[in-house]
């Protein structure tokens, strides 16, 4: 299975794994699964760190580098197809990060791992729920 980690799932898996449901932990640890991350999650994490909505020890930019060393993930490139798909999606809300993550999952045929209720309500989006 190819799994796209929502920003909070990525951050929790590295700093607060107790917030993850057992089925999500199992999926993330299964060597048969591929873990993917969108650059939008890196951007979103850095914005949240700057706004003090997430806390990390040390420099957030160094945290990102360490995160990529600690949890190997494939990077899902942000490209024209993802951008166009993000504008065609009907999610019921306008959060740009969510739109890009959903579009990335669809374009790259990935299952989005999330606990975000708004994304979990999305129709035709392959999901693994952390609820």
ZATISE-829585 format. One line per 3 residues: number of its first residue (from 1); their letters; for each residue x, y, z of C-alpha. Coordinates in steps of 0.001 Angstrom, whole numbers. Example, Ala and Ser with C-alpha at 12.3 -4.5 7.8 and 13.67 -1.06 7.14 Angstrom:
BEGIN
1> AS> 12300/-4500/7800  13670/-1060/7140
//
This chain:
BEGIN
1> XXX> 0/0/0  1237/3505/-796  458/5929/2033
4> XXX> 506/9724/1862  962/11122/5357  -1109/14131/6297
7> XXX> 1004/16759/8045  -203/15913/11542  322/12181/10983
10> XXX> 3897/12840/9856  4624/15075/12873  2922/12741/15366
13> XXX> 4701/9675/13995  8005/11317/14864  7173/13142/18089
16> XXX> 3894/11888/19551  3297/8342/18253  844/7700/21087
19> XXX> -1626/9919/19184  -1750/7387/16347  -4324/4601/16281
22> XXX> -2923/1049/16327  -4022/412/12712  -2104/3517/11589
25> XXX> 1008/2532/13550  823/-935/12007  463/511/8501
28> XXX> 3380/2910/8998  5616/134/10327  4704/-2435/7679
31> XXX> 7751/-2744/5386  5440/-3687/2506  3949/-175/2590
34> XXX> 5520/2867/971  5381/6142/2904  4977/9360/930
37> XXX> 5043/13017/1904  4029/16120/19  6240/19219/151
40> XXX> 3031/20953/1235  3339/19109/4577  6844/20487/5067
43> XXX> 5576/23977/4251  2549/23574/6536  4713/22303/9403
46> XXX> 7095/25266/9084  4181/27734/9006  2664/26128/12120
49> XXX> 6034/26169/13895  6497/29836/13039  3037/30603/14440
52> XXX> 3862/28526/17565  972/26145/16850  3353/23190/16955
55> XXX> 6351/23018/19225  9655/21413/18428  12919/21307/20277
58> XXX> 15416/23434/18409  15218/24890/14948  12176/23817/12861
61> XXX> 14270/23694/9685  16713/21292/11332  13735/19292/12634
64> XXX> 12583/18789/9040  16019/17559/7966  16169/15198/10942
67> XXX> 12626/13990/10199  13618/12942/6678  16606/11042/8078
70> XXX> 14516/9369/10797  11463/8399/8750  12355/7641/5154
73> XXX> 9602/8842/2851  9173/9306/-859  8530/12888/-1863
76> XXX> 5414/13381/-3970  6372/16206/-6297  4176/19220/-6578
79> XXX> 3444/19558/-10279  954/21017/-12734  -1332/17976/-12539
82> XXX> -1544/18223/-8730  -2200/21978/-8942  -5000/21559/-11489
85> XXX> -6570/18645/-9604  -6480/20677/-6359  -8741/23284/-7961
88> XXX> -11183/20721/-9366  -11744/18934/-6069  -14977/19312/-4189
91> XXX> -13924/19063/-542  -16527/21269/1088  -13859/23608/2461
94> XXX> -11096/25761/1054  -8013/24892/3092  -5254/25025/453
97> XXX> -3025/22487/2222  -5890/19966/2377  -6690/20566/-1280
100> XXX> -3086/19910/-2293  -2831/16797/-120  -6062/15368/-1508
103> XXX> -4996/16132/-5067  -1589/14566/-4447  -3222/11383/-3160
106> XXX> -5395/11165/-6262  -2687/12000/-8806  -120/9609/-7359
109> XXX> -2697/6942/-6426  -1860/7111/-2723  -4015/6451/338
112> XXX> -4134/9569/2520  -3506/8830/6203  -5363/11456/8208
115> XXX> -7436/12189/11254  -8816/15405/9755  -12609/15115/9898
118> XXX> -13055/17381/6881  -10836/15152/4741  -12388/11984/6137
121> XXX> -15757/13188/4793  -14351/13635/1284  -15930/11373/-1273
124> XXX> -13807/9343/-3704  -10613/9971/-1732  -8670/6845/-688
127> XXX> -8162/7152/3065  -6726/5476/6128  -8414/7016/9148
130> XX> -6702/7896/12391  -10094/8208/14106
//
